[in-house]
Amino acid sequence: MRLLLMTDTHLPKRAKALPERLLAELPEADVVVHAGDWVDEATLDLLEARSRRLIAVYGNNDGPALRARLPEVAHAELAGLRLAVVHETGPAQGREPRCAALFPDTDVLVFGHSHIPWDTTTTTGLRLLNPGSPTDRRRQPHCTYMTATVADGELTDVHLHRLPPRT
């Protein structure tokens, strides 16, 4: 099962549209994960229409319309892997033990908010992934998103994709 992970799209404030390279990944993904801060409903509509399965949450910049359509936290079991998605996890310092305590029955937690790619594993085995942002790199050198594979309860082939600068 192929996953496509993204967060913090902030459309149309930070970009006019999702990058073409990211959109080209949609047909290849069995599951698309968005960890919040959509800002516009049009992006949610697009991903709902073009994804085989969408697992998504709202973020701190998402208004009432998006909050009415999306949960704050999403949980799913994917080929035996226990996945959770949330927008905010708090400060980087102490993130691993804090998330391990908050998500004890989870194998992988996808989160956003910082726009900073993140890939760590807690002492309890919880894998924390932040795919960065495909549209707003902030202080990062590149806009980013992630892909991964799930099989038999295991997450493999996690890859951070760097997007070229927008022109």
MDTraj code that builds the backbone (N, CA, C; nanometers):
import mdtraj as md
import numpy as np

residues = "MET ARG LEU LEU LEU MET THR ASP THR HIS LEU PRO LYS ARG ALA LYS ALA LEU PRO GLU ARG LEU LEU ALA GLU LEU PRO GLU ALA ASP VAL VAL VAL HIS ALA GLY ASP TRP VAL ASP GLU ALA THR LEU ASP LEU LEU GLU ALA ARG SER ARG ARG LEU ILE ALA VAL TYR GLY ASN ASN ASP GLY PRO ALA LEU ARG ALA ARG LEU PRO GLU VAL ALA HIS ALA GLU LEU ALA GLY LEU ARG LEU ALA VAL VAL HIS GLU THR GLY PRO ALA GLN GLY ARG GLU PRO ARG CYS ALA ALA LEU PHE PRO ASP THR ASP VAL LEU VAL PHE GLY HIS SER HIS ILE PRO TRP ASP THR THR THR THR THR GLY LEU ARG LEU LEU ASN PRO GLY SER PRO THR ASP ARG ARG ARG GLN PRO HIS CYS THR TYR MET THR ALA THR VAL ALA ASP GLY GLU LEU THR ASP VAL HIS LEU HIS ARG LEU PRO PRO ARG THR".split()
xyz = np.array([
    [0.0846, -0.1168, 0.0000],
    [0.0000, 0.0000, 0.0000],
    [0.0898, 0.1240, 0.0000],
    [0.0672, 0.2104, -0.0979],
    [0.1502, 0.3317, -0.1107],
    [0.0801, 0.4507, -0.0467],
    [0.1548, 0.5248, 0.0369],
    [0.1039, 0.6440, 0.1044],
    [0.1655, 0.7696, 0.0456],
    [0.0866, 0.8747, 0.0402],
    [0.1317, 1.0085, 0.0023],
    [0.0990, 1.0986, 0.1208],
    [0.2011, 1.1592, 0.1809],
    [0.1861, 1.2393, 0.3019],
    [0.2146, 1.3861, 0.2738],
    [0.1235, 1.4727, 0.3200],
    [0.1439, 1.6169, 0.3045],
    [0.0778, 1.6892, 0.4210],
    [0.1128, 1.8154, 0.4364],
    [0.0528, 1.9006, 0.5381],
    [0.0808, 2.0458, 0.5026],
    [0.0153, 2.1353, 0.5722],
    [0.0423, 2.2787, 0.5623],
    [0.0437, 2.3299, 0.4184],
    [-0.0632, 2.3027, 0.3458],
    [-0.0715, 2.3501, 0.2079],
    [-0.1056, 2.4984, 0.1991],
    [-0.1805, 2.5508, 0.2948],
    [-0.2059, 2.6956, 0.3053],
    [-0.2482, 2.7605, 0.1734],
    [-0.3363, 2.6939, 0.0997],
    [-0.3801, 2.7514, -0.0275],
    [-0.5034, 2.8393, -0.0078],
    [-0.5151, 2.9463, -0.0780],
    [-0.4247, 3.0023, -0.1800],
    [-0.3291, 3.1077, -0.1251],
    [-0.3083, 3.1112, 0.0065],
    [-0.2242, 3.2153, 0.0661],
    [-0.0760, 3.1985, 0.0347],
    [-0.0239, 3.0767, 0.0419],
    [0.1198, 3.0534, 0.0218],
    [0.1555, 3.0097, -0.1196],
    [0.0567, 2.9622, -0.1922],
    [0.0736, 2.9242, -0.3329],
    [-0.0655, 2.9257, -0.3946],
    [-0.0697, 2.9307, -0.5261],
    [-0.1991, 2.9331, -0.5954],
    [-0.2584, 2.7942, -0.6122],
    [-0.1696, 2.6932, -0.6179],
    [-0.2152, 2.5556, -0.6404],
    [-0.1123, 2.4582, -0.5847],
    [-0.1542, 2.3347, -0.5673],
    [-0.0590, 2.2308, -0.5290],
    [0.0393, 2.2093, -0.6433],
    [0.1651, 2.1791, -0.6127],
    [0.2640, 2.1560, -0.7182],
    [0.2245, 2.0394, -0.8090],
    [0.2526, 2.0538, -0.9375],
    [0.2196, 1.9496, -1.0356],
    [0.2826, 1.8155, -0.9994],
    [0.4046, 1.8179, -0.9489],
    [0.4718, 1.6927, -0.9135],
    [0.3975, 1.6201, -0.8019],
    [0.3451, 1.6940, -0.7068],
    [0.2654, 1.6345, -0.6000],
    [0.1342, 1.5803, -0.6557],
    [0.0682, 1.6574, -0.7395],
    [-0.0571, 1.6122, -0.8006],
    [-0.0363, 1.4859, -0.8835],
    [0.0784, 1.4731, -0.9474],
    [0.1088, 1.3545, -1.0277],
    [0.1222, 1.2292, -0.9411],
    [0.1491, 1.2460, -0.8118],
    [0.1603, 1.1328, -0.7189],
    [0.0228, 1.0782, -0.6780],
    [-0.0825, 1.1590, -0.6909],
    [-0.2147, 1.1176, -0.6427],
    [-0.2620, 0.9841, -0.7002],
    [-0.2538, 0.9620, -0.8325],
    [-0.3021, 0.8339, -0.8860],
    [-0.2200, 0.7140, -0.8404],
    [-0.0971, 0.7375, -0.7963],
    [-0.0097, 0.6289, -0.7523],
    [-0.0355, 0.5892, -0.6071],
    [-0.1031, 0.6764, -0.5315],
    [-0.1221, 0.6549, -0.3873],
    [-0.2505, 0.5778, -0.3588],
    [-0.2384, 0.4793, -0.2731],
    [-0.3564, 0.4099, -0.2234],
    [-0.4250, 0.4924, -0.1151],
    [-0.3435, 0.5659, -0.0378],
    [-0.3948, 0.6498, 0.0700],
    [-0.3202, 0.7823, 0.0677],
    [-0.3952, 0.8914, 0.0726],
    [-0.3389, 1.0255, 0.0839],
    [-0.3650, 1.0732, 0.2263],
    [-0.2615, 1.1260, 0.2905],
    [-0.2722, 1.1770, 0.4269],
    [-0.2403, 1.3261, 0.4243],
    [-0.3290, 1.4064, 0.4848],
    [-0.3065, 1.5515, 0.4970],
    [-0.3223, 1.5874, 0.6443],
    [-0.2162, 1.6442, 0.7029],
    [-0.2135, 1.6740, 0.8460],
    [-0.2506, 1.8182, 0.8790],
    [-0.3403, 1.8776, 0.8008],
    [-0.3990, 2.0049, 0.8396],
    [-0.3318, 2.1300, 0.7867],
    [-0.3984, 2.2414, 0.8140],
    [-0.3688, 2.3737, 0.7597],
    [-0.3864, 2.3745, 0.6083],
    [-0.5096, 2.3451, 0.5700],
    [-0.5533, 2.3515, 0.4313],
    [-0.5750, 2.4965, 0.3913],
    [-0.6481, 2.5695, 0.4739],
    [-0.6933, 2.7078, 0.4595],
    [-0.8148, 2.7183, 0.3672],
    [-0.8146, 2.6489, 0.2548],
    [-0.9303, 2.6572, 0.1636],
    [-0.9981, 2.5210, 0.1480],
    [-1.1277, 2.5248, 0.1270],
    [-1.2032, 2.4022, 0.1046],
    [-1.1783, 2.3426, -0.0328],
    [-1.1371, 2.4231, -0.1283],
    [-1.1152, 2.3732, -0.2644],
    [-1.0068, 2.2648, -0.2666],
    [-0.9049, 2.2798, -0.1845],
    [-0.7987, 2.1782, -0.1806],
    [-0.8522, 2.0485, -0.1216],
    [-0.9343, 2.0584, -0.0178],
    [-0.9976, 1.9389, 0.0373],
    [-1.0861, 1.8728, -0.0675],
    [-1.1655, 1.9516, -0.1378],
    [-1.2506, 1.8971, -0.2441],
    [-1.1672, 1.8255, -0.3502],
    [-1.0575, 1.8856, -0.3900],
    [-0.9688, 1.8272, -0.4913],
    [-0.9135, 1.6933, -0.4442],
    [-0.8614, 1.6896, -0.3216],
    [-0.8035, 1.5647, -0.2725],
    [-0.9098, 1.4584, -0.2490],
    [-1.0282, 1.4976, -0.2039],
    [-1.1356, 1.3994, -0.1891],
    [-1.1736, 1.3399, -0.3248],
    [-1.1761, 1.4219, -0.4272],
    [-1.2164, 1.3754, -0.5609],
    [-1.1093, 1.2900, -0.6279],
    [-0.9833, 1.3185, -0.6014],
    [-0.8757, 1.2525, -0.6755],
    [-0.8007, 1.1460, -0.5973],
    [-0.8367, 1.1245, -0.4722],
    [-0.7690, 1.0243, -0.3896],
    [-0.8534, 0.8987, -0.3796],
    [-0.7877, 0.7841, -0.3791],
    [-0.8601, 0.6591, -0.3541],
    [-0.9148, 0.6586, -0.2120],
    [-0.8306, 0.7033, -0.1187],
    [-0.8702, 0.7180, 0.0212],
    [-0.7957, 0.8371, 0.0782],
    [-0.8662, 0.9234, 0.1487],
    [-0.8070, 1.0413, 0.2121],
    [-0.8262, 1.0313, 0.3621],
    [-0.7151, 1.0458, 0.4352],
    [-0.7177, 1.0546, 0.5808],
    [-0.6645, 1.1934, 0.6132],
    [-0.7471, 1.2746, 0.6804],
    [-0.7106, 1.4148, 0.6965],
    [-0.7669, 1.4728, 0.8252],
    [-0.7026, 1.5801, 0.8702],
    [-0.7443, 1.6540, 0.9890],
    [-0.7401, 1.8031, 0.9591],
    [-0.8002, 1.8808, 1.0477],
    [-0.7886, 2.0261, 1.0341],
    [-0.6698, 2.0761, 1.1157],
    [-0.6224, 2.1958, 1.0790],
    [-0.5120, 2.2591, 1.1498],
    [-0.5548, 2.3903, 1.2120],
    [-0.4612, 2.4564, 1.2777],
    [-0.4911, 2.5797, 1.3505],
    [-0.5322, 2.6945, 1.2592],
    [-0.4967, 2.6920, 1.1312],
    [-0.5343, 2.7978, 1.0374],
    [-0.6620, 2.7664, 0.9601],
    [-0.7268, 2.6555, 0.9924],
    [-0.8472, 2.6150, 0.9213],
    [-0.9714, 2.6666, 0.9930],
    [-1.0590, 2.7298, 0.9160],
    [-1.1787, 2.7918, 0.9705],
    [-1.2916, 2.6943, 0.9957],
    [-1.4076, 2.7492, 1.0316],
    [-1.5235, 2.6667, 1.0687],
    [-1.5689, 2.5684, 0.9607],
    [-1.5618, 2.6068, 0.8344],
    [-1.6087, 2.5178, 0.7276],
    [-1.5231, 2.3909, 0.7209],
    [-1.3916, 2.4050, 0.7299],
    [-1.3037, 2.2881, 0.7275],
    [-1.3163, 2.2083, 0.8562],
    [-1.3291, 2.2767, 0.9683],
    [-1.3433, 2.2066, 1.0970],
    [-1.4731, 2.1269, 1.1019],
    [-1.5742, 2.1714, 1.0302],
    [-1.7002, 2.0968, 1.0248],
    [-1.6861, 1.9682, 0.9431],
    [-1.5902, 1.9642, 0.8536],
    [-1.5725, 1.8493, 0.7643],
    [-1.4635, 1.7522, 0.8086],
    [-1.3738, 1.7981, 0.8962],
    [-1.2562, 1.7189, 0.9317],
    [-1.2423, 1.7072, 1.0830],
    [-1.1846, 1.5964, 1.1302],
    [-1.1591, 1.5828, 1.2740],
    [-1.0288, 1.6518, 1.3149],
    [-1.0107, 1.6685, 1.4438],
    [-0.8831, 1.7203, 1.4957],
    [-0.7765, 1.6110, 1.4926],
    [-0.8176, 1.4873, 1.5176],
    [-0.7281, 1.3709, 1.5159],
    [-0.7975, 1.2623, 1.4342],
    [-0.7227, 1.1962, 1.3481],
    [-0.7761, 1.0841, 1.2701],
    [-0.6957, 0.9589, 1.3012],
    [-0.7636, 0.8452, 1.3045],
    [-0.7000, 0.7155, 1.3267],
    [-0.7426, 0.6220, 1.2149],
    [-0.6505, 0.5367, 1.1720],
    [-0.6832, 0.4371, 1.0698],
    [-0.5896, 0.3184, 1.0848],
    [-0.6379, 0.2032, 1.0456],
    [-0.5525, 0.0859, 1.0366],
    [-0.5312, 0.0576, 0.8890],
    [-0.4050, 0.0528, 0.8496],
    [-0.3679, 0.0341, 0.7090],
    [-0.2796, -0.0887, 0.6981],
    [-0.3331, -0.1952, 0.6445],
    [-0.2576, -0.3195, 0.6264],
    [-0.1865, -0.3610, 0.7553],
    [-0.2585, -0.3466, 0.8673],
    [-0.2039, -0.3854, 0.9968],
    [-0.1262, -0.2766, 1.0684],
    [-0.1023, -0.1635, 1.0050],
    [-0.0303, -0.0510, 1.0657],
    [-0.1315, 0.0433, 1.1297],
    [-0.1077, 0.0783, 1.2552],
    [-0.1965, 0.1710, 1.3268],
    [-0.1442, 0.3135, 1.3066],
    [-0.2211, 0.3922, 1.2303],
    [-0.1827, 0.5284, 1.1920],
    [-0.2696, 0.6293, 1.2662],
    [-0.2062, 0.7389, 1.3072],
    [-0.2804, 0.8532, 1.3605],
    [-0.2296, 0.9775, 1.2899],
    [-0.3184, 1.0761, 1.2767],
    [-0.2841, 1.2026, 1.2110],
    [-0.3352, 1.3150, 1.3004],
    [-0.2511, 1.4157, 1.3225],
    [-0.2869, 1.5336, 1.4009],
    [-0.2065, 1.6504, 1.3458],
    [-0.2556, 1.7701, 1.3613],
    [-0.1801, 1.8843, 1.3088],
    [-0.0668, 1.9248, 1.4028],
    [-0.0984, 1.9522, 1.5276],
    [0.0011, 2.0055, 1.6211],
    [0.0437, 1.9024, 1.7239],
    [0.1738, 1.8996, 1.7527],
    [0.2280, 1.8124, 1.8568],
    [0.3038, 1.8903, 1.9625],
    [0.3038, 2.0233, 1.9537],
    [0.3766, 2.1041, 2.0507],
    [0.5218, 2.1227, 2.0106],
    [0.6015, 2.1783, 2.1021],
    [0.7418, 2.2088, 2.0712],
    [0.8234, 2.0844, 2.0370],
    [0.9284, 2.1052, 1.9581],
    [1.0157, 1.9944, 1.9191],
    [1.0779, 1.9277, 2.0411],
    [1.1212, 2.0073, 2.1373],
    [1.1815, 1.9502, 2.2572],
    [1.0760, 1.8725, 2.3347],
    [1.1025, 1.7482, 2.3605],
    [1.0099, 1.6635, 2.4335],
    [0.9005, 1.6014, 2.3479],
    [0.9073, 1.6200, 2.2168],
    [0.8017, 1.5686, 2.1282],
    [0.7877, 1.4170, 2.1374],
    [0.8981, 1.3448, 2.1332],
    [0.8907, 1.1988, 2.1316],
    [0.8192, 1.1436, 2.2555],
    [0.8627, 1.1767, 2.3784],
    [0.7912, 1.1196, 2.4935],
    [0.6472, 1.1700, 2.5056],
    [0.6241, 1.2946, 2.4681],
    [0.4883, 1.3498, 2.4744],
    [0.3948, 1.2744, 2.3795],
    [0.4389, 1.2527, 2.2562],
    [0.3551, 1.1831, 2.1581],
    [0.3396, 1.0354, 2.1922],
    [0.4450, 0.9742, 2.2447],
    [0.4350, 0.8335, 2.2859],
    [0.3295, 0.8172, 2.3946],
    [0.3197, 0.9134, 2.4857],
    [0.2196, 0.9079, 2.5927],
    [0.0791, 0.9349, 2.5381],
    [0.0674, 1.0259, 2.4420],
    [-0.0634, 1.0621, 2.3867],
    [-0.1178, 0.9598, 2.2866],
    [-0.0269, 0.8853, 2.2222],
    [-0.0672, 0.7898, 2.1181],
    [-0.0062, 0.6519, 2.1466],
    [-0.0429, 0.5915, 2.2596],
    [0.0208, 0.4648, 2.2985],
    [-0.0135, 0.3467, 2.2083],
    [-0.1270, 0.3513, 2.1410],
    [-0.1703, 0.2396, 2.0559],
    [-0.1541, 0.2731, 1.9081],
    [-0.0473, 0.3458, 1.8765],
    [-0.0227, 0.3925, 1.7405],
    [0.1172, 0.3521, 1.6975],
    [0.1296, 0.3107, 1.5708],
    [0.2607, 0.2764, 1.5155],
    [0.3265, 0.3966, 1.4489],
    [0.2454, 0.4779, 1.3787],
    [0.2970, 0.5941, 1.3056],
    [0.2040, 0.7128, 1.3306],
    [0.2647, 0.8263, 1.3656],
    [0.1910, 0.9511, 1.3826],
    [0.2407, 1.0506, 1.2782],
    [0.1490, 1.0965, 1.1924],
    [0.1814, 1.1995, 1.0934],
    [0.1290, 1.3316, 1.1485],
    [0.2153, 1.4335, 1.1476],
    [0.1774, 1.5632, 1.2011],
    [0.2307, 1.6743, 1.1122],
    [0.1911, 1.7964, 1.1422],
    [0.2329, 1.9120, 1.0637],
    [0.2683, 2.0289, 1.1522],
    [0.2245, 2.1461, 1.1132],
    [0.2324, 2.2730, 1.1842],
    [0.3654, 2.3471, 1.1654],
    [0.4774, 2.2816, 1.1840],
    [0.6067, 2.3513, 1.1827],
    [0.6614, 2.3774, 1.0425],
    [0.6136, 2.3041, 0.9433],
    [0.6661, 2.3069, 0.8067],
    [0.8076, 2.2494, 0.7999],
    [0.8524, 2.1856, 0.9053],
    [0.9871, 2.1286, 0.9126],
    [0.9768, 1.9767, 0.9011],
    [1.0362, 1.9169, 0.7985],
    [1.0332, 1.7709, 0.7881],
    [1.0909, 1.7058, 0.9141],
    [1.0292, 1.5946, 0.9526],
    [1.0676, 1.5271, 1.0769],
    [1.0472, 1.3783, 1.0585],
    [1.1431, 1.2990, 1.1042],
    [1.1327, 1.1539, 1.0996],
    [1.2128, 1.0977, 1.2151],
    [1.1437, 1.0637, 1.3236],
    [1.2087, 1.0037, 1.4401],
    [1.1230, 0.8896, 1.4905],
    [1.1828, 0.8090, 1.5766],
    [1.1113, 0.6991, 1.6405],
    [1.1325, 0.7096, 1.7911],
    [1.0237, 0.6968, 1.8662],
    [1.0306, 0.7072, 2.0120],
    [1.0851, 0.5774, 2.0714],
    [1.1139, 0.5817, 2.2004],
    [1.1615, 0.4610, 2.2691],
    [1.0551, 0.3522, 2.2730],
    [0.9288, 0.3910, 2.2564],
    [0.8193, 0.2917, 2.2542],
    [0.7958, 0.2353, 2.1145],
    [0.8675, 0.2869, 2.0136],
    [0.8535, 0.2389, 1.8763],
    [0.7611, 0.3226, 1.7896],
    [0.6996, 0.4275, 1.8449],
    [0.6144, 0.5166, 1.7663],
    [0.6997, 0.5964, 1.6690],
    [0.6652, 0.5889, 1.5416],
    [0.7361, 0.6658, 1.4384],
    [0.6635, 0.7973, 1.4166],
    [0.7355, 0.9086, 1.4230],
    [0.6805, 1.0421, 1.4044],
    [0.7269, 1.0959, 1.2704],
    [0.6299, 1.1356, 1.1865],
    [0.6619, 1.1872, 1.0534],
    [0.5938, 1.3218, 1.0313],
    [0.6712, 1.4205, 0.9911],
    [0.6172, 1.5474, 0.9423],
    [0.6708, 1.5633, 0.8003],
    [0.5824, 1.5642, 0.7005],
    [0.6293, 1.5749, 0.5617],
    [0.6705, 1.7154, 0.5185],
    [0.6690, 1.8135, 0.6097],
    [0.6990, 1.9506, 0.5702],
    [0.5816, 2.0072, 0.4921],
    [0.6066, 2.1075, 0.4121],
    [0.4997, 2.1694, 0.3332],
    [0.5368, 2.1701, 0.1857],
    [0.4426, 2.1322, 0.0984],
    [0.4709, 2.1366, -0.0450],
    [0.4562, 2.2769, -0.1048],
    [0.4111, 2.3730, -0.0249],
    [0.3826, 2.5068, -0.0785],
    [0.4459, 2.6210, -0.0010],
    [0.4916, 2.5960, 0.1222],
    [0.5457, 2.7033, 0.2064],
    [0.6638, 2.6504, 0.2858],
    [0.7832, 2.6707, 0.2329],
    [0.9026, 2.6123, 0.2938],
    [0.9489, 2.6855, 0.4192],
    [0.8942, 2.8037, 0.4423],
    [0.9374, 2.8892, 0.5542],
    [1.0888, 2.8980, 0.5565],
    [1.1516, 2.8524, 0.6619],
    [1.2981, 2.8648, 0.6730],
    [1.3713, 2.7400, 0.6235],
    [1.3002, 2.6509, 0.5561],
    [1.3610, 2.5288, 0.5048],
    [1.4155, 2.5533, 0.3638],
    [1.5135, 2.4755, 0.3207],
    [1.5686, 2.4976, 0.1866],
    [1.4734, 2.4590, 0.0735],
    [1.3775, 2.3695, 0.1008],
    [1.2879, 2.3205, -0.0045],
    [1.1461, 2.3024, 0.0494],
    [1.0486, 2.3126, -0.0378],
    [0.9151, 2.2629, -0.0096],
    [0.9218, 2.1109, -0.0216],
    [0.8435, 2.0402, 0.0601],
    [0.8572, 1.8951, 0.0652],
    [0.7239, 1.8243, 0.0857],
    [0.7253, 1.6944, 0.0583],
    [0.6190, 1.6006, 0.0932],
    [0.6853, 1.4649, 0.1083],
    [0.6112, 1.3645, 0.1558],
    [0.6672, 1.2308, 0.1763],
    [0.5824, 1.1258, 0.1052],
    [0.6477, 1.0156, 0.0731],
    [0.5799, 0.8935, 0.0316],
    [0.6331, 0.7803, 0.1187],
    [0.5538, 0.6742, 0.1301],
    [0.5949, 0.5576, 0.2076],
    [0.5138, 0.4382, 0.1604],
    [0.5546, 0.3211, 0.2058],
    [0.4855, 0.1969, 0.1740],
    [0.4471, 0.1278, 0.3046],
    [0.3294, 0.0682, 0.3060],
    [0.2841, -0.0110, 0.4198],
    [0.2565, -0.1520, 0.3706],
    [0.3105, -0.2498, 0.4426],
    [0.2828, -0.3906, 0.4139],
    [0.2998, -0.4697, 0.5421],
    [0.2050, -0.5572, 0.5700],
    [0.2124, -0.6459, 0.6864],
    [0.2423, -0.5706, 0.8157],
    [0.1771, -0.4560, 0.8345],
    [0.1923, -0.3803, 0.9577],
    [0.3204, -0.3011, 0.9700],
    [0.3992, -0.2963, 0.8642],
    [0.5276, -0.2264, 0.8670],
    [0.5284, -0.1081, 0.7707],
    [0.5889, 0.0004, 0.8129],
    [0.6092, 0.1170, 0.7274],
    [0.7506, 0.1102, 0.6715],
    [0.7622, 0.1150, 0.5385],
    [0.8932, 0.1077, 0.4739],
    [0.9016, 0.2135, 0.3647],
    [1.0165, 0.2243, 0.3069],
    [1.0398, 0.3112, 0.1919],
    [0.9933, 0.4548, 0.2161],
    [1.0157, 0.5062, 0.3370],
    [0.9791, 0.6454, 0.3663],
    [1.0767, 0.7353, 0.2911],
    [1.0207, 0.8226, 0.2097],
    [1.1055, 0.9093, 0.1271],
    [1.0558, 1.0531, 0.1359],
    [1.1462, 1.1442, 0.1668],
    [1.1162, 1.2871, 0.1669],
    [1.1472, 1.3412, 0.0277],
    [1.0467, 1.3981, -0.0361],
    [1.0625, 1.4527, -0.1708],
    [1.0798, 1.6042, -0.1626],
    [1.1869, 1.6537, -0.2210],
    [1.2118, 1.7973, -0.2268],
    [1.1603, 1.8511, -0.3593],
    [1.0835, 1.9558, -0.3505],
    [1.0274, 2.0175, -0.4720],
    [1.1172, 2.1304, -0.5209],
    [1.1218, 2.1512, -0.6519],
    [1.2022, 2.2615, -0.7046],
    [1.1408, 2.3961, -0.6655],
    [1.2222, 2.4991, -0.6591],
    [1.1672, 2.6321, -0.6256],
    [1.0601, 2.6726, -0.7259],
    [0.9578, 2.7413, -0.6753],
    [0.8534, 2.7919, -0.7640],
    [0.9080, 2.9110, -0.8423],
    [0.8626, 2.9220, -0.9637],
    [0.9066, 3.0348, -1.0465],
    [0.7976, 3.1385, -1.0579],
])
top = md.Topology()
chain = top.add_chain()
for i, resn in enumerate(residues, 1):
    res = top.add_residue(resn, chain, resSeq=i)
    for name in ("N", "CA", "C"):
        top.add_atom(name, md.element.get_by_symbol(name[0]), res)
traj = md.Trajectory(xyz[None], top)
